[in-house]
Amino acid sequence: MSRTSFAERFRAVAAMPPLTYLGRWRMMLAQRALRDGDSGVRALAIELGYGSESAFSTAFKREVGVSPLRYRRQARAGASGTPQVH
């Protein structure tokens, strides 16, 4: 199957292009790791395939709306009943 055919078929089935899906999947994994794990942002960036902590942080903020560290603080504060920072 050609790259174009794959992309068209993927978009038809998933309702989004393959790279958009991949980016969202990576951010879902990142959110879970930040909420539930203890990995540092740099280690998480490498684990998820980003070339640098900065590239990961930029992508995370673009997709989620806050930096990875702020997300971690908010997620953990919310889990303990403390109001979240907006």
C-alpha positions as CSV (number, residue, x, y, z in Angstrom):
1,M,0.0,0.0,0.0
2,S,1.4,3.4,-0.9
3,R,1.9,6.1,1.7
4,T,-0.9,8.2,0.2
5,S,-3.3,5.3,0.1
6,F,-2.5,4.5,3.7
7,A,-3.0,8.1,4.9
8,E,-6.3,8.4,3.0
9,R,-7.6,5.1,4.4
10,F,-6.4,5.9,7.9
11,R,-8.1,9.3,7.8
12,A,-11.4,7.7,6.6
13,V,-11.3,5.2,9.5
14,A,-9.9,7.3,12.3
15,A,-11.4,10.6,11.3
16,M,-7.9,12.2,11.5
17,P,-4.5,12.0,9.7
18,P,-2.0,9.4,11.0
19,L,0.4,12.0,12.5
20,T,-2.4,13.7,14.3
21,Y,-3.4,10.4,15.8
22,L,0.2,9.6,16.8
23,G,0.6,13.0,18.4
24,R,-2.6,12.6,20.5
25,W,-1.7,9.1,21.5
26,R,1.7,10.2,22.7
27,M,0.1,13.0,24.7
28,M,-2.4,10.6,26.2
29,L,0.6,8.4,27.3
30,A,2.4,11.5,28.6
31,Q,-0.6,12.6,30.6
32,R,-0.9,9.2,32.2
33,A,2.8,9.0,33.0
34,L,2.8,12.5,34.5
35,R,-0.3,11.9,36.6
36,D,0.6,8.4,37.8
37,G,4.3,8.0,37.5
38,D,7.5,9.6,38.8
39,S,9.5,9.9,35.6
40,G,11.1,13.3,34.9
41,V,10.0,15.3,31.9
42,R,13.4,14.7,30.1
43,A,13.1,10.9,30.6
44,L,9.5,10.9,29.5
45,A,10.4,13.0,26.4
46,I,13.0,10.4,25.4
47,E,10.7,7.5,26.1
48,L,8.0,9.0,23.9
49,G,10.4,9.6,21.0
50,Y,11.0,13.3,21.2
51,G,14.4,14.7,20.4
52,S,14.6,17.0,23.4
53,E,12.8,17.9,26.5
54,S,12.0,21.3,24.9
55,A,10.4,19.7,21.9
56,F,8.2,17.5,24.1
57,S,7.2,20.4,26.4
58,T,6.3,22.5,23.4
59,A,4.2,19.7,21.9
60,F,2.6,18.9,25.2
61,K,1.6,22.5,25.9
62,R,0.2,22.9,22.4
63,E,-2.0,19.8,22.8
64,V,-2.9,20.0,26.5
65,G,-2.8,23.7,27.1
66,V,-0.3,23.7,30.1
67,S,3.3,22.7,30.6
68,P,4.0,19.1,31.6
69,L,5.1,20.1,35.1
70,R,2.0,22.3,35.6
71,Y,-0.2,19.4,34.3
72,R,1.5,17.0,36.9
73,R,0.8,19.5,39.7
74,Q,-2.8,20.0,38.7
75,A,-3.5,16.3,38.2
76,R,-2.0,15.4,41.5
77,A,-3.7,18.2,43.3
78,G,-7.0,17.2,41.8
79,A,-6.6,13.6,42.8
80,S,-6.0,14.6,46.5
81,G,-9.1,16.9,46.6
82,T,-7.1,20.2,46.5
83,P,-8.4,22.7,44.0
84,Q,-6.6,22.8,40.7
85,V,-4.7,25.8,39.4
86,H,-6.0,27.1,36.1
